[in-house]
Amino acid sequence: MQRSISVIIPAYNEEKRLPSTLQKVQAYLAGGQWDFREIVVVNDGSRDGTAAVAQAAGVRLVENPGNRGKGYTVRHGMLEARGEWTLFTDADLSAPIGELDTLWRAVEESGADGVIGSRALDRSLIGQHQSSFRENMGRLFNLAMRIATGLPYHDTQCGFKLFASAAAREIFRRQRIDGFGFDVEVLYIAHRLGYRVLEVPVRWNDVAGTKVSMWRGLTAFLEPLQVRWNGLTGKYR
């Protein structure tokens, strides 16, 4: 199996965290386990020096037409990827980049079209937890998501997901949600298209400075219903 990877990092006002993140990803990819590798920073209309940081690090910079949201940003990056496999990861590396080994091992063992990192399957792997309120809201969200969509996953919102790029192009070009509910949508689309996407536990640490407000998190509860409605009305064909 070809070992060719694109790492997509959505970034909005990440001038402070991005240098360390890029150093870690570059060091990991320099290990020689990939025949082709690229890092793509997708700048979501940042008002700070995010773009300059990416350019100084020598990685590929893709610019959104203004501030469009995380869903738009990830979709933009996934459709720009040149590798045979594409990982998207949060700019804070809450799931360490070395956990790509865990996802890739699952691909090799199963032949799956995608693998998503999960905090819910083995919570002993969480080093720094979120607040009890956020963790409980996450559990409730994923329960509501399973009821609304019929998907089997226990943690759709962990920002560490690997897809075969051929599958990703079919999935992400159908994506419609530009906000934080896009994770549910792309997994729902993948299921509708017949792609097999596994969920595996990964190491994870909460990192201060989340961009998700409490209100935005609460409104995300409506998005699985929107995804189900889109599916019923044929918007993902």
KEZA-555930 format. One record per residue (C-alpha): residue in one letter; x, y, z. Coordinates in pm, whole numbers, padded with zeros to 5 digits, always signed. Example, Ala and Ser with C-alpha at 12.3 -4.5 7.8 and 13.67 -1.06 7.14 Angstrom:
2
A+01230-00450+00780
S+01367-00106+00714
END
This chain:
237
M+00000+00000+00000
Q+00137+00340-00100
R+00243+00559+00191
S+00157+00905+00064
I+00012+01160+00306
S-00125+01513+00317
V-00174+01668+00661
I-00440+01938+00664
I-00436+02195+00946
P-00731+02437+00959
A-00617+02761+01121
Y-00795+03071+01246
N-00584+03319+01443
E-00329+03048+01530
E-00015+03264+01515
K+00093+03159+01866
R+00021+02786+01854
L+00106+02714+01492
P+00489+02736+01508
S+00516+02457+01765
T+00254+02249+01585
L+00430+02276+01250
Q+00765+02186+01406
K+00614+01871+01558
V+00438+01766+01238
Q+00746+01831+01027
A+00963+01631+01267
Y+00717+01341+01260
L+00691+01334+00882
A+01069+01355+00848
G+01087+01006+00998
G+01080+00862+00647
Q+00772+00640+00679
W+00593+00821+00392
D+00689+00813+00023
F+00525+01155-00028
R+00426+01404+00239
E+00288+01755+00253
I+00153+01987+00519
V-00129+02218+00415
V-00230+02508+00642
V-00572+02642+00546
N-00601+02999+00671
D-00961+03086+00757
G-00938+03463+00724
S-00710+03507+01027
R-00651+03861+01152
D-00308+03780+01299
G+00016+03641+01157
T-00109+03288+01087
A-00031+03309+00714
A+00317+03448+00775
V+00394+03167+01021
A+00294+02903+00766
Q+00500+03067+00493
A+00803+03096+00721
A+00778+02725+00803
G+00788+02638+00433
V+00455+02454+00429
R+00181+02489+00172
L-00059+02774+00249
V-00418+02777+00121
E-00632+03085+00180
N-01008+03093+00235
P-01206+03383+00087
G-01251+03538+00430
N-01358+03377+00757
R-01587+03090+00654
G-01587+02844+00946
K-01413+02521+01034
G-01626+02301+00811
Y-01551+02513+00506
T-01183+02525+00600
V-01142+02150+00638
R-01334+02086+00316
H-01111+02333+00132
G-00799+02157+00257
M-00924+01804+00195
L-01009+01888-00165
E-00665+02048-00216
A-00473+01743-00087
R-00221+01579-00319
G-00140+01268-00115
E-00309+00931-00150
W-00419+00964+00214
T-00528+01281+00392
L-00532+01354+00764
F-00692+01661+00913
T-00584+01763+01259
D-00656+02057+01486
A-00394+02331+01506
D-00347+02269+01879
L-00249+01902+01823
S-00478+01793+02106
A-00434+01449+01952
P-00055+01418+01912
I+00060+01380+01552
G+00219+01047+01646
E-00133+00906+01678
L-00138+00896+01299
D+00050+00568+01349
T-00258+00436+01533
L-00492+00538+01251
W-00263+00401+00981
R-00227+00069+01163
A-00607+00038+01160
V-00608+00106+00784
E-00348-00161+00720
E-00528-00418+00936
S-00878-00352+00800
G-00849-00200+00454
A-01092+00073+00563
D-01148+00388+00359
G-01106+00608+00665
V-01030+00603+01037
I-01134+00860+01297
G-00969+00922+01632
S-01194+00885+01936
R-01178+01007+02294
A-01482+00803+02396
L-01365+00447+02331
D-01085+00453+02590
R-01097+00754+02821
S-00784+00633+03002
L-00591+00773+02703
I-00706+01127+02786
G-00424+01308+02964
Q-00586+01648+03025
H-00965+01636+03044
Q-01213+01902+02943
S-01441+02041+03213
S-01704+01796+03338
F-01971+02010+03172
R-01807+01993+02829
E-01738+01620+02858
N-02098+01549+02955
M-02227+01772+02676
G-02008+01578+02436
R-02156+01248+02551
L-02507+01389+02516
F-02431+01529+02171
N-02303+01197+02044
L-02605+01014+02185
A-02835+01262+02007
M-02624+01223+01693
R-02661+00844+01693
I-03038+00872+01737
A-03076+01137+01465
T-02848+00984+01202
G-02818+00614+01284
L-02437+00639+01275
P-02254+00407+01519
Y-01979+00644+01635
H-01921+00748+01997
D-01706+01056+01928
T-01759+01235+01600
Q-01601+01562+01713
C-01240+01462+01776
G-01047+01666+01518
F-00817+01386+01405
K-00944+01198+01100
L-00775+01008+00818
F-00933+00934+00479
A-00822+00781+00154
S-00805+01089-00066
A-01013+00934-00345
A-01292+00874-00094
A-01242+01215+00066
R-01297+01392-00264
E-01633+01220-00309
I-01734+01283+00051
F-01619+01640+00107
R-01742+01778-00224
R-02094+01689-00107
Q-02047+01855+00235
R-02277+02151+00298
I-02223+02251+00662
D-01952+02515+00709
G-01960+02517+01090
F-01860+02270+01359
G-02131+02016+01271
F-01945+01918+00956
D-01784+01612+01125
V-02121+01441+01156
E-02210+01537+00802
V-01899+01391+00638
L-01934+01065+00832
Y-02300+01045+00731
I-02212+01108+00368
A-01935+00846+00383
H-02186+00592+00516
R-02440+00682+00245
L-02176+00637-00024
G-02074+00296+00109
Y-01732+00387+00245
R-01610+00207+00556
V-01484+00443+00827
L-01359+00299+01156
E-01340+00463+01499
V-01029+00394+01710
P-00914+00529+02048
V-00631+00785+02047
R-00434+00977+02304
W-00577+01323+02357
N-00524+01629+02578
D-00749+01929+02621
V-00562+02245+02519
A-00665+02587+02649
G-00789+02838+02394
T-01080+02658+02227
K-01254+02855+01951
V-01590+02687+02025
S-01812+02905+02243
M-02064+02746+02477
W-02352+02886+02269
R-02201+02754+01945
G-02162+02415+02109
L-02527+02411+02208
T-02652+02511+01864
A-02448+02223+01716
F-02712+01988+01861
L-02940+02091+01573
E-02693+02002+01301
P-02736+01619+01311
L-03104+01683+01242
Q-03006+01903+00948
V-02777+01626+00821
R-03056+01369+00843
W-03295+01604+00663
N-03039+01668+00389
G-03003+01294+00347
L-03378+01236+00329
T-03422+01513+00071
G-03144+01387-00156
K-02894+01669-00106
Y-02599+01428-00085
R-02662+01247-00414
END
